[in-house]
Amino acid sequence: MADIFVSYARSSRPRVAEISGALEQSGYSLWWDRQLSSGADYGMLIEREIAAATCVVVAWSAAARQSLWVRAEANEALDSGKLVQICLDASRLPLPFTMLHFLDFSGWRGERDRAPWTELDSRVSGLLRGEATDSSAVDGPPAVGPAPALQGLGRVAWLGWAANLVAAATAAAILMAAGGSLSPAAFGAFTLVGLALAAILLALAAFALVRVAAASRR
């Protein structure tokens, strides 16, 4: 029986091999699909190994996000309260896993004396000691790594800041016109451009909010 079951997409094998080797050097026993033999009942074997493991480390990537096998293994780990998530690149995790704690390994180069490795080691050892982690609860806060919260909400925030800048620039133009340092013609042209930009930004923000609401209901 292995301490850790490792789930990943095949294209990420070199990166996963490096992380798995470091985990083995730390004294953990691992099971991952290098140990699958030809002709084996993959589904039954994987299900048995996940059930036997104390911890399941899911290595998310753009390819893993598209993999039904990785999603199924992650779901099984989540249901059994033994999920630890790491992200190998900048891709967004699939729902509901994007709402859970994960560790950003996209910039990890083998360092074992600082985050994210120290937190991975802490979480794995905690599960082996029987301690619960916040990744076992869907309403747990996302921690290390990109924190998406609601899909697309970051774009709405940027649009809001852009609208604020346009409003500030328009206010400055009004003050300059009142002080006589801006001609009426220039002020009129600036105002028209500012209003057009504000209308475009508001329309984009409204569209993004509709998309966020639709994504949140799925």
N, C-alpha and C positions, 0 to 999 in steps of 0.2 A: 504494500500500500504506500503510495507516494504522499508526501506532505502537500505538494502543490500540483495542481493541474494547470497547464499553460494553454490558453486558447489564442489563436492568431490566424491571419491569412497567410497562405503559402508564399506570397511575394515578399513578406516581411521576415522570412526565415533567417537571413543573416543577422538582422538586428535582434531578433528573438533569441537566437543562439548565443549572442553575446550576453544578453540579460540573463538567460537561463544558466549560462556558465557561471556568472557571478553569484546567482542564487545557490547553485550547487557548492561553490567555494565557501559560501556562508554556512554550509552545513545542512541545507534543506535537500530533501529528495524530491525529484520532479518526474512528472509524466507529461509527455507531449507527443505529437503524432509521428515523431521519428520512430516510435516503438510500435506503430501499426504494421502488421504483417499482411502480405498479399492474401486475399481470400477471407480475411476476418470480417465479421459482422460489425462494421464500423459504428453504426448507431448504438448497438447494445454495449459494445466495448467502451465507447466514450461515456455513455450514460453510467456504466458501472464505475469507471475511473473517477468521474466527477463526484459520484456518491461516496466513494472511498476516500477522496482527498479531503483535507481539512480546509484548504484554501484554493480558490480558482483565480488565477491572474489572467485577465483578458487584456490582450495587447491590441488596442484599437488603431486602425489606420484607414486610409481611404478605401483600400481593398477589403479590410475587415468589415467596414460599414456595409458593404454590398454582399457579404458572405452570409448565407442562411445558416451555415454551420456555426460560425462565430456567434451570431445572434442567438441561436438555439442554446449554445453552451453558456452564453452570458445569462440568458433567461433562467436556465437550470441553476446556475450559481446564485443568482439573485433570489430565487425562490427558496433556496436552502440556506441563505444567510452567510455565504462564504465568498462573496464577490470582492475582488480588488481590481480596480481598473487603472490601466496606464494608457497613454496616448503617444504613438510613435511619430505623428506628424501633426500638421495644423488642421486636419479635417475635423468636422463636427461629429460628435458621437450621435448615434441614432437614439430616438426616443424609445423608452423612458430613461436610457442610460445617461443622456446629456444632463439630466436633473440630479445625478448622483456624483459623489466625490470621485475624482480621478486625478492621476499624477501625470504631469507633462514630462515625457521622456524624449521629446523631439530634439532637445539639445544635449542629451546625455552622452558623454564620451568615455564612460567607464569609471568615472569618479565614484568612490564609495565612502567618502568622508563628509558628504553634504547632500542636501536635497537635489533631486528627488529620491536618490537611492536610500538615504537614511529613513525617509518616511515609508518607502516601500518595505524596507526591512522591518520597521516598527509595526506596520499593519499586518504583514505576514506572520511575524512572531506573536502578535496579539491574538490572531485567529487560532494559532496553534496552541496558545494558552487558554483558549476558550473565551476570549474577550470579544464582545460584539463590536462592529465598526459601523460608522454612520453610513457606509455605502449599502447597508442592508435595508435602509429605509428610503422609500421613494421621495419623501419630503425632506430628506437630509440635505444640508447645504453643499453646493459644489465648492471645492476648495482649490487645490493647486491645479493650474491649467486654465484655459479660457473658460470664463463663466458665462454661458449663453443666456441663462434664465429663460426668457421667452424668445423663440426664434424670430430674428429680424428686428428686435427692439432696439439694438444698437444703431441701426440705420435711422430710426426715427429720432433718436437723440442727436445724431449728427445733423440731421435736417433742421432740428429745432435750434441748434447752435448757429447754423448758417442763417436762419431767419432772424435770430437775435443780432447777428452782425449787420445784416441788411438794415434792420431797424435802427441800430446805433449809427450807421453811416448816414441814413436819412435824417436823423436828429441832428447830426453834426452839420449837414448841409443846410438845414433850417437855421441853425445858429449863425452859420457863415453868411447866409443871405440876409438875416436880420442885421448883422453887423456891417453889411455893405461889402464884404470881401468876396461875394459870389454874385455874378450878374443874374438878373431875372431869367434870361434865356438859358444860362447854364443850370440854374436851379431847376427850371422846368424840365430840362432834359434829364437831369439826375433823378428827379422825382419820378418821371415816367419809367426810367430803367429800374429804379428801386421797387416801384409797385409791381412791375412785370416779374422781377426776380422773386419778390415776396409771394406773388400768386402761384408761381411755379413751385416754390418750396412748399407752400401749403398744400398744393395738390399732390405732390410727391409724398408728403407726410401722411396725408389722408389715405393714399393708396397703400403705403407701408403699414399703417395701423390696421387697415382691413385685412391685409395679408397676415399680420401677426395674430389677429383675432381668429382668422380661419385656421391657421396652423395650431393654435392653442386648443381649438375644439377637437382636433383630430386625435 
